[in-house]
Amino acid sequence: MVEVGKRLFKSVKCCADNSIIANTSRSLFKIEGDSMRQIYEYGSALNIFNDIDIDKDNRIWFGGRLGLGMLQTTETGFEPLFFPELRNKLIGTIFFDDEGTLHVATIQGYYRIKWRQPALWDSDYIIEQPFSQLKDIFINRIYIDKERNLWIPTDSYGVFRTKGDSITLHLTKENGLLSSSIMCMLQDNEGIYWFGTTEGICMVKDFDNYAIENNGIRFKETKEFTADEFQRIWMYSRSALYAYQGDKYGYYWCADYTNGIYRGTVSRPENKNMVFDIATIYKSYTADSSFVTSLIRDMTFDKDGNLWFSSLYTGVYKLSIDNNGAVSHKLYSTVDGLISNNVYGITFHDDGSVWFLTQRGISVLRRDSTGVETINRLYIDKGIEGMPFSYLQKGDRLYPQLGVGSAYVHAKNKPPAFGDAINRRLYISKIIYL
C-alpha cells in the first residue's frame, strides 16, 4: 500500500521514461515507482497550470492563466518559457497530435503551433489561427474523432469540424442543435456523435437528425456524458442521471435516477428529433409495484440478457425479461449478504461472478456448479479505503474507483486476500481505458 501525495491534482501525463508528471494549479510533481517529488513550483496562487502535455522529446508543456509555455531545463531545475504570441491568454486545453502539432484552446480562439524542426522549440515555429470563424471566441474543448477530423466546440457559436486547413461542417442551433453552446462531445463505438449542450444532449448519426428527447422532455443542463464498454450511453447533470441500453429484443431501457425504469423504442417524428417512446413504465409506489425502482444507481445487462439495477437503500434487483418486458425478479440485499444496500455499481467478471460496489466496500456474488450462491465481502476498513464507485479491469486485476482513492484487487482470489490498496486518500474523479 503506497500513498502518493495529498494535494488536489488537475491532470497527470505519462512520460517516455514511464515516469508520471502530475500538476496542481501552480506546481509540478514527478512520480517514479512508489515515490513522488516536486520538480517545480511557480510560487504564487495564479493558475499557471490549467493543463499540461508531454511532447515526443519528453518536454513539459503547459497552458493556464499566464498563457502557453514550456519548461526549460536549467542547472537548478526548470524555468518557464512563454510563447510571447500567447502570453496572458487564458488557456483551457492543450494537446499534441501524432504529427507533433500542438493544438491550443483559449477564450480568445483556437490556435495551432507547427515546427519545421520539432527538436528546437524556440526556433522556426509557426503560430496560426487557420480559421477566421474561430478568432476571438471562447473555445471549450478540442476533440479528434476516429476519422482524424478535428472538432472544436465553442461557447456560443456551435461546433466546427475541420480537416487540415478547411472547415468541413458547422453545427449550430439554427441547423438542428438544441443550443449553440457546446460543452463536450464524443464519438461512440458505432460512429455516432454525441454533443452536450447547455440545453440538452444531441445525438447525430448521419448529420440529418439531431436532437434526442425523452418523451418530449429534453436532457437539460448536461454536464457530461460517456459511452461505456457495454454500449450504454450515460447522461448526467446536476439533478439527473440517465442510462440507455438496448436489449436483445430490440427495445431500449432507460433508468431514471428519480422516477423509475422505462422500456420503449426510439422513433423519428417529422420534426427530426429522436424521441424515446415509452412502452412500459416500471415505477415504485404504485398499486401493482412488485419491485422498487426509485433512486436508481446503476443498470446493466448480463451476458444472458438479464437486467440488473440497484435501487438506493433496497439493494440490487435481477430481472428476467422477454419480448413483453419483465417476467420475474430477484432481490439481493444485506439479508442475502451484501455489505450495504447502497450499491453504486454492478459489473460482471469473466469467471461469472457479479461485483457490487457499495457504500461500505465490495461484495462479490458467486455461484458454484450446483447453483448455490454465496456472497463474499471486502470491507473498506480491511484493505479498501473509500466508497467504490466503478471499476477498470486489466487482465486478472480489477481497479475499483474510490471516493477518496483507488485500489486494485486480484480477481481470482477470494476476500480478504484481494491484494493491496494503492493511492489511498486521493480523490479520484474518473477512470478511463487507455
C-alpha positions in Angstrom: 0.0 0.0 0.0 1.6 3.2 -1.2 0.3 6.7 -0.6 1.4 9.2 -3.3 0.6 12.8 -2.4 -2.3 14.6 -0.7 -2.9 17.5 -3.0 -5.7 18.3 -5.4 -4.2 17.3 -8.8 -5.7 18.7 -12.0 -4.1 16.3 -14.5 -1.5 13.6 -15.0 0.6 12.7 -18.0 2.8 9.7 -18.8 6.4 10.4 -20.0 8.5 8.3 -22.4 10.6 7.1 -19.5 7.5 5.7 -17.7 7.5 8.3 -15.1 4.4 10.4 -14.4 4.0 14.1 -14.3 1.1 15.5 -12.2 0.2 19.1 -11.7 -1.7 21.3 -9.3 -2.6 24.9 -10.3 0.9 26.1 -9.6 3.2 23.0 -9.0 4.5 20.1 -10.9 5.4 16.7 -9.4 7.2 13.7 -10.8 6.2 10.2 -9.8 8.7 7.4 -10.3 7.8 4.0 -8.9 6.4 4.5 -5.4 7.9 7.9 -4.8 6.9 11.4 -5.7 8.9 14.6 -5.7 8.1 18.2 -6.5 10.0 19.4 -9.5 8.7 22.9 -9.9 6.6 25.4 -8.1 5.6 28.8 -9.6 5.4 30.5 -6.3 2.1 32.3 -6.5 -1.6 31.5 -6.4 -2.0 32.2 -10.1 -3.4 29.2 -12.1 -0.4 28.8 -14.3 -1.1 25.1 -15.0 -4.6 24.6 -16.3 -3.5 21.7 -18.5 -0.1 20.0 -19.3 1.2 17.7 -22.1 4.4 15.9 -22.8 6.0 16.1 -26.3 8.0 13.4 -28.1 11.2 14.7 -26.6 9.8 14.4 -23.0 9.5 18.2 -22.6 6.7 19.5 -20.4 4.3 22.0 -21.9 1.6 23.9 -20.1 -1.3 26.3 -20.5 -3.2 28.4 -18.0 -3.9 32.0 -16.9 -0.5 33.2 -17.9 -0.6 31.7 -21.4 1.2 28.9 -23.2 4.7 27.9 -22.3 7.3 25.1 -22.0 9.6 24.3 -19.0 13.2 24.5 -20.0 15.8 22.5 -18.0 18.3 24.5 -16.1 21.2 23.6 -13.7 18.9 24.1 -10.7 15.6 22.7 -12.1 13.2 24.3 -14.6 12.4 27.7 -15.9 9.1 28.5 -17.6 9.4 30.0 -21.1 6.3 31.5 -22.6 5.3 32.0 -26.2 5.1 35.8 -26.5 2.3 35.5 -29.0 0.0 33.8 -26.4 1.3 35.4 -23.3 -1.5 36.2 -20.7 -4.2 34.5 -22.8 -6.4 32.2 -20.7 -5.8 28.6 -22.0 -8.0 25.7 -21.1 -6.8 22.7 -23.1 -3.6 21.8 -25.0 -2.5 18.6 -26.7 0.0 17.2 -29.2 -1.3 15.2 -32.1 0.6 12.3 -33.7 2.3 14.6 -36.2 3.7 16.8 -33.4 1.3 19.7 -33.9 0.3 21.5 -30.7 -3.4 22.4 -30.5 -4.5 25.1 -28.1 -8.0 26.1 -26.9 -8.3 29.6 -25.4 -11.0 32.0 -24.5 -9.8 34.1 -27.5 -9.9 31.4 -30.2 -8.2 28.3 -31.4 -4.5 28.2 -32.2 -2.2 25.6 -33.5 1.6 25.5 -33.5 3.8 23.7 -36.0 7.6 23.3 -36.1 9.9 22.7 -39.0 12.4 21.4 -36.5 10.5 19.9 -33.6 13.6 19.4 -31.5 14.1 23.2 -31.4 11.1 24.6 -29.6 12.1 28.2 -29.8 13.0 28.5 -33.4 11.3 28.1 -36.8 7.8 27.6 -35.4 4.5 29.0 -36.7 1.6 30.0 -34.5 -1.5 30.4 -36.5 -5.3 30.7 -36.3 -6.2 28.8 -39.5 -9.9 29.5 -39.2 -11.1 33.1 -39.3 -14.5 32.0 -37.9 -12.8 30.8 -34.7 -10.9 34.0 -33.9 -11.7 35.9 -30.6 -14.3 33.3 -29.5 -14.4 31.1 -26.4 -13.2 27.5 -27.2 -14.5 24.9 -24.7 -12.8 21.7 -25.9 -10.7 20.1 -28.7 -11.6 16.6 -29.9 -10.2 14.3 -32.6 -12.6 11.6 -33.9 -11.9 8.2 -35.4 -11.6 9.6 -38.9 -8.9 12.1 -37.6 -11.2 15.1 -38.0 -10.5 17.8 -35.5 -13.7 19.1 -33.8 -13.8 22.4 -32.0 -16.7 23.0 -29.6 -17.3 26.7 -28.7 -19.2 28.5 -26.0 -21.6 30.4 -28.3 -21.1 29.5 -31.9 -21.7 25.8 -32.1 -19.2 23.1 -33.0 -16.8 23.1 -36.0 -15.5 20.0 -37.8 -12.2 20.7 -39.5 -9.8 18.7 -41.7 -6.4 20.3 -42.4 -7.0 24.0 -43.2 -10.7 23.6 -44.0 -13.9 23.7 -42.0 -16.0 20.8 -43.3 -19.0 21.2 -41.1 -20.6 23.7 -38.7 -23.4 22.7 -36.4 -25.4 25.3 -34.5 -28.9 25.8 -33.0 -30.1 27.2 -36.4 -29.4 24.0 -38.3 -30.6 21.5 -35.7 -28.7 21.5 -32.4 -30.5 22.3 -29.2 -28.1 25.1 -28.4 -25.0 26.8 -29.9 -23.2 26.4 -26.6 -21.3 23.1 -26.8 -19.7 21.9 -23.6 -18.4 18.5 -24.6 -18.6 15.8 -27.3 -17.6 12.2 -28.1 -17.9 9.7 -30.9 -19.1 6.2 -29.7 -18.0 2.8 -30.9 -20.8 2.8 -33.5 -19.6 6.0 -35.0 -22.5 8.1 -33.6 -21.6 11.6 -32.4 -22.9 13.0 -29.1 -22.9 16.7 -28.3 -23.5 18.0 -24.8 -25.1 21.5 -24.9 -26.4 23.9 -22.4 -29.9 22.9 -23.5 -29.5 19.2 -23.7 -28.0 16.2 -25.5 -27.8 16.0 -29.3 -27.2 12.6 -31.0 -26.0 12.8 -34.6 -25.8 9.7 -36.7 -26.0 10.9 -40.2 -26.0 14.7 -39.7 -29.6 14.8 -40.6 -31.2 14.0 -37.3 -30.1 16.0 -34.3 -32.0 16.3 -31.0 -32.7 13.5 -28.6 -35.6 13.7 -26.2 -37.3 11.5 -23.6 -41.0 11.6 -24.5 -40.7 15.3 -25.4 -38.5 16.2 -22.3 -35.0 17.3 -23.2 -32.0 16.5 -21.1 -31.1 20.0 -19.9 -28.0 21.3 -18.1 -25.9 18.4 -19.3 -22.6 18.3 -17.5 -21.0 15.3 -19.2 -21.8 12.0 -20.9 -19.9 9.0 -21.9 -20.2 5.5 -23.5 -19.0 2.5 -21.6 -17.7 -0.9 -22.6 -21.3 -2.4 -22.6 -22.5 0.1 -25.2 -24.6 2.1 -22.7 -24.9 5.8 -23.1 -24.8 7.7 -19.8 -26.1 11.3 -19.4 -26.0 13.3 -16.3 -26.4 16.8 -15.0 -26.6 18.4 -11.6 -30.0 17.0 -10.9 -30.5 13.9 -13.1 -28.8 10.7 -14.3 -30.0 8.7 -17.3 -28.7 5.4 -18.7 -29.8 4.0 -22.0 -29.2 0.4 -23.1 -30.8 -1.8 -25.7 -31.9 -5.4 -25.0 -31.8 -8.4 -27.3 -35.5 -7.9 -28.3 -34.9 -4.6 -29.9 -36.2 -2.4 -27.0 -34.3 0.3 -25.1 -34.4 0.6 -21.3 -34.0 3.9 -19.6 -33.0 4.2 -15.9 -34.2 7.5 -14.4 -32.5 8.2 -11.1 -35.6 9.7 -9.6 -38.7 8.3 -11.3 -38.1 4.7 -12.3 -37.3 2.4 -15.2 -38.8 2.8 -18.7 -38.9 0.4 -21.6 -39.6 1.6 -25.2 -38.4 2.3 -28.7 -36.7 5.1 -30.5 -38.7 6.8 -33.2 -38.2 9.8 -35.5 -41.2 12.1 -35.9 -41.4 14.7 -38.7 -39.5 17.3 -36.7 -36.5 15.0 -36.9 -36.0 14.9 -33.2 -35.0 11.4 -31.9 -37.8 10.6 -29.4 -37.8 7.8 -26.8 -41.3 6.3 -27.0 -42.2 4.7 -23.7 -44.0 1.3 -24.0 -43.8 0.2 -20.3 -43.2 2.0 -17.1 -41.8 0.3 -14.0 -42.5 2.8 -11.2 -42.4 2.3 -7.5 -45.1 3.1 -5.0 -48.0 2.2 -7.3 -50.7 -0.4 -6.6 -49.1 -3.1 -8.9 -45.4 -2.3 -8.0 -43.5 -5.5 -7.3 -40.0 -4.1 -7.0 -38.6 -0.7 -6.1 -37.3 1.5 -8.9 -36.7 4.8 -7.2 -33.2 6.3 -6.7 -31.5 4.0 -9.2 -27.7 4.0 -9.0 -26.7 1.6 -11.9 -28.3 -0.5 -14.6 -26.8 -3.1 -16.9 -27.4 -6.4 -18.8 -25.5 -9.6 -18.2 -24.4 -12.0 -20.9 -27.7 -14.0 -20.6 -29.8 -10.9 -21.2 -31.0 -10.4 -17.6 -31.4 -6.8 -16.5 -29.7 -5.8 -13.2 -30.2 -2.5 -11.4 -29.5 -1.1 -8.0 -32.0 0.9 -6.0 -30.8 3.1 -3.2 -31.5 1.6 0.3 -33.1 -1.5 -1.2 -30.2 -3.4 -2.9 -29.8 -5.0 -6.3 -32.6 -6.4 -8.5 -32.1 -9.1 -11.2 -34.9 -9.0 -13.8 -35.6 -11.8 -16.2 -37.1 -10.3 -19.4 -38.7 -11.4 -22.6 -40.3 -9.6 -25.6 -43.1 -8.4 -23.4 -41.0 -7.0 -20.6 -40.0 -8.1 -17.1 -41.0 -11.7 -16.3 -39.6 -12.2 -12.8 -37.2 -10.5 -10.4 -34.9 -11.4 -7.6 -33.6 -9.0 -4.9 -30.1 -9.2 -3.4 -29.7 -7.1 -0.2 -28.0 -7.2 3.2 -30.3 -10.1 4.2 -28.5 -12.1 1.5 -25.0 -11.0 2.5 -24.4 -7.6 0.8 -22.2 -5.3 2.8 -24.7 -2.4 2.1 -27.9 -1.9 0.1 -26.5 1.4 -1.2 -24.9 -0.1 -4.4 -23.1 2.4 -6.6 -22.0 0.0 -9.4 -22.7 -3.5 -10.8 -20.2 -5.3 -13.0 -19.6 -8.9 -14.3 -16.3 -10.7 -14.3 -15.3 -13.3 -16.9 -15.4 -16.0 -14.3 -19.2 -15.5 -13.9 -19.1 -13.6 -10.6 -21.0 -10.4 -10.1 -19.3 -7.4 -8.4 -21.4 -5.0 -6.3 -19.6 -1.7 -5.4 -21.2 -0.4 -2.3 -21.1 2.4 0.2 -19.0 0.3 2.7 -16.9 -1.9 0.4 -17.2 -4.6 -2.3 -19.5 -7.6 -2.4 -18.9 -10.4 -4.8 -21.7 -12.9 -5.8 -20.5 -16.3 -6.9 -22.4 -19.4 -8.0 -21.0 -22.9 -7.8 -21.6 -25.8 -10.2 -24.7 -26.9 -8.2 -26.2 -23.4 -8.5 -25.6 -22.5 -4.8 -24.9 -18.7 -4.5 -22.6 -17.2 -2.0 -21.6 -13.5 -1.4 -18.1 -12.6 -0.2 -17.3 -9.2 1.3 -14.3 -6.9 1.4 -14.9 -4.0 3.8 -13.4 -0.6 3.3 -11.5 -0.8 6.6 -9.8 -4.0 5.6 -7.7 -3.1 2.5 -10.1 -0.8 0.8 -10.4 2.8 2.0 -13.2 4.9 0.5 -16.5 4.2 -1.3 -16.1 2.2 -4.6 -17.9 3.8 -7.5 -16.8 1.9 -10.6 -14.0 -0.4 -11.8 -11.5 -0.9 -14.5 -10.4 -4.5 -15.4 -6.8 -5.2 -16.7 -6.0 -8.8 -17.1 -6.7 -10.6 -13.8 -6.8 -7.4 -11.8 -9.7 -5.1 -11.1 -9.2 -1.5 -10.2 -12.2 -0.1 -8.2 -12.6 3.7 -8.3 -12.9 5.0 -4.8 -14.3 8.3 -3.4 -11.0 9.0 -1.7 -8.6 6.8 -3.6 -8.1 3.8 -5.8 -7.1 0.2 -5.3 -6.5 -3.0 -7.2 -7.8 -6.4 -6.3 -6.8 -9.8 -7.7 -10.0 -11.0 -9.4 -9.1 -14.7 -9.0 -8.6 -14.6 -5.2 -11.3 -14.5 -2.5 -11.7 -11.8 0.1 -10.0 -10.8 2.3 -6.8 -11.7 0.3 -7.6 -9.4 -2.6 -4.3 -7.6 -2.8 -3.0 -4.2 -1.8 -4.6 -0.8 -2.0 -2.7 2.0 -3.7 -3.1 5.8 -3.8 -5.3 5.9 -0.7 -6.9 9.2 0.3 -6.5 10.8 -3.2 -9.9 11.9 -4.6 -10.3 10.1 -7.9 -12.9 11.6 -10.2 -12.7 9.4 -13.3 -11.0 6.3 -14.6 -10.8 5.6 -18.4 -9.4 2.9 -20.6 -6.0 3.8 -22.1 
